[in-house]
Amino acid sequence: MVALKLQNLSGRYGRHEVFSDVTTDLIRGGELTAVIGPNAAGKSTLFKRIAGLIKGGGVVELDGARAAGRPICYMPQDTGANAVLTVYESVLLASKQGAGWRVEDGELEEIDTILKALRISDLAFRNLGELSGGQRQLVAIAQALIRKPDVLLMDEPTSALDLFRQIEVLDFMRGLAGRTGMAVVIALHDLNHALRYCHNAMVVGNGRLIASGLTEDVVTSDLLRNVYRVEARIENCTQGRPMVIVDQALA
């Protein structure tokens, strides 16, 4: 099974270093790992560094990779979708990156399967420019999944979705990771989603890795006070799941 490990990783834009000395335990396939932290903490930059899109020090170790070419796929917040393409064309184009342009019947069937799984088959022949932000976000997930990566880095993939679709997508991604052995690393702002769906969590803030481990061990009242500047408590809700209850913001 695939396993990702970061050793003394740093990332920079030009001469400006955004984060440094990030070292993690193994990020294992088959699970969702949350990356959490306040705005501008460096989560997106960390993803870009892991994907090799920006420069920096340290090492990204990947063991057990099965995907040919680039086994790590990065799904950014802003997908920059080409509005003149249809949904189907955009997913097909994503599937051909680094490969020849001949299209096999099996590839088309895989696209149909992914669109159906995300419940966007009805959008297949609509132009991307006609879609809502949430619909484009679902298309971006389809574009990432069609590449069959061993490691999928998802930067706030549910930010434009309504609550029902957020839960649906996170349920789907957790099940997919479990079935395929894919390692899914996902930036989330909703800590309750992180607690519910993600086995492990990494906390990024002030250009460094503040904490990592089991999500329920990482998301604590102290963390919420020191990193997020809120007074909050963790309580068990239905089915014994922990939930963050926020009392007030700190001055």
N, C-alpha and C positions, 0 to 999 in steps of 0.2 A: 504494500500500500504506500501511496505517496506520502512524503513527510517534508515539510519546509522548516528551515531553521535560519535565523538571522544572527550574524556574528558581528558585533561592533559596527553596525550599519549607520551610515550618515548620509544625508542628502542635501544638495545645495542647488541654488539657481545662480549661476555665475560664481561670484565670490561670497554670496550670502548663504550661510549654512542655516538650514531650517531646523534640522534635528541631528542628533549625534548619539553614538554609543548605544544603539538599540540592539540588545541581545535577547533572544527568546529561547524558551524551551521548544521542543518539537511541536509544530502545528500539523496535526495529523489529518490525513484524508478520512472521509466519511463523516466529518463533523463541521459544524458552523462555528467560526471564531469571530467574535465581535471586536471591532476596534472602536473605542469610545473616547470621548474627551470633548472639551469645549470647542467653540468655533475658533478657527485659525490655530488649532493646536499642532497641525502638521500631519493630519491623517491622510489627506490627499497626496501630499508630498511623499509620505512613507509608501503609499501604494505605487506611485510612479517610480520610486527608487527600486522597489522590489521587482517591478516589471521591466526595469532597465531603461526607462524613458528619460531619466535624469542621472547626473553624475553624483558620485559620493564615494566615501570609503567603506570598508567592511566587505562582508561576503554574504551572498544569498545562496544557501545550500539547499539543493533539491535532490532528494533520493526517491527512487522508485517511480520516476516519471515514465509514462507510457506514450504520451502524445508526441507526435513527430513535429519537428520545427520548433515552435515556441510553446512550451507546455504551460506557461503562465499567461493568463488573459486578464487584462485590466479593463473594467467597465467604469468609465468616468461619470461624474455627475452630469456634465454637459456633454451629450453625445455628439453634437455638431452634425446632426443627420442631414443628408442631402435631400432637400424638400422635393426634388423632381423625381425621386425614385418612389416606387410603390413599396409597401411593407415587404411583400414577397421578394422583390428585387433586392432590397437592402439586406435581407437575411441571406439570400443566395450569394450576394457579393461578399458578405462576411465569411461565408463558408469556403470561398475560393481563395482567400488570402494565403499567399505562399504556395498555391497549387496551380495546376493548369486550368484552362477555361472550359474544358470539356465537362459537360454536366451529365451525370448518370441518373438513371431512374431512382436509384436508392437514395441519392442526395435529396431529390425532390420529396421523397417520402419522409425523410428525416425532418425537412422543413415543415411539412404538413403536420408531423407529430408534435413538434415543438410549439407551433402556433396553436394547435388544438389544446395542448397541455396548459398553455398560458391563457387560453380562452380568448384568443384574438384572431381566430380563423376568419371571422367576418370582416376584418380589416385588411386582409391579404392584398387586395388590389386597389386600396386607397393610397393616395400619395401621402408621404410623411408630413408634408406641409399642411395637410388638412386635419391632422390629429391633435388632440389635446396633449398637454404635458405628461399626464399620466399614461396615456396610450403610447406616446413615444418612449416612455420609460420601459414599458412592457416589451416594446419592439427591441430596445437596446438589450434587454435580458435575453431575448431570442437570438440576437446577433452574437452575444457572448456564448450562449450554450451551444450553438451550431458548430463552434470551433472545437468542442470537446476537450477543453483544457484539463490538465491535472490539478491546477490551482486557479481558482477564479477569485479575483479581487473586485469586490462590488462596492463602489463609493456612493453611499446613501441611495440605494436602488429603489427605496420605497417613499422617497421624500415628496413625490408628486401624486401619490396614490391615496385614495380614500381608505378609511380604516378597514373595510371589508377586504379590499384588494391587497392591503399591506399584509394582513393575516394570511390570505390565500397564497401570496407569493412566498412568504417566509415558510409556511407549511410545505409548499412545493419544493423550495430549495433545501430544506432540511431532509425531506424524503429523498430527493435526488442525490444529495451527498451520501446518504446512507446506502443507497442502491449502487452507486457507481464508484464510491471511494474517492470522489473529488474532494479536495480541500477547499472550502469556501470561507474566505475572509471578508467580512462585511462591515463597513462603517455605518454605525447607527447612532441617531440622537435619542431615540426612544429607549430608555434604559429598561423599561418593562418588556419591550420586545427582545432586548438582549438577554434578559433573565429567562424569558420563556423559551427562546429558540436556540440560543447559542451555548454550547458546552463550555467554551473558554472565552476569556475576554482579555484584551490588552488596553491599557489606559495610556493615552498620549497627551502630554501637556507641557508647555514651555520648552518644546524642542527635545523632549526626552521621553523614555518609557517609564511611567510612574509605577505601574503595577501590571502583573499578568498572572493568570492562573484560572481556576474554575470560576465561572461567572459569579456564582453565588458567594464565593469567597472574596472576589474583587470588588463587587458593588456593595459598599457598606455605608453606614451613616457618616463615618469619618471621611471616606472618599467624597461623598456628596458635599460635605461641608468644606473640605480643603480644596477640591478641584472645581466643583460646580458652584460653590458659594451659596448653598441652600441648606436649610435645616430640614432634614427628612429622616424617615425611618423605614426599615424594611420589615414588612409584615407578610405572613402567609395568607393567601387567599384561597379560592376554591381549588380543589385537587392538590392542595399543599404547595402551590407555586408561590415563590417570593414575589412581592410587589413593592415598588417604591411609592411611598406616600409622602408628598412634599408639604411641609407646614408653612415655610416662608423663605423668601430670598433674604440673604444677608447683605447688609450695607457694605 
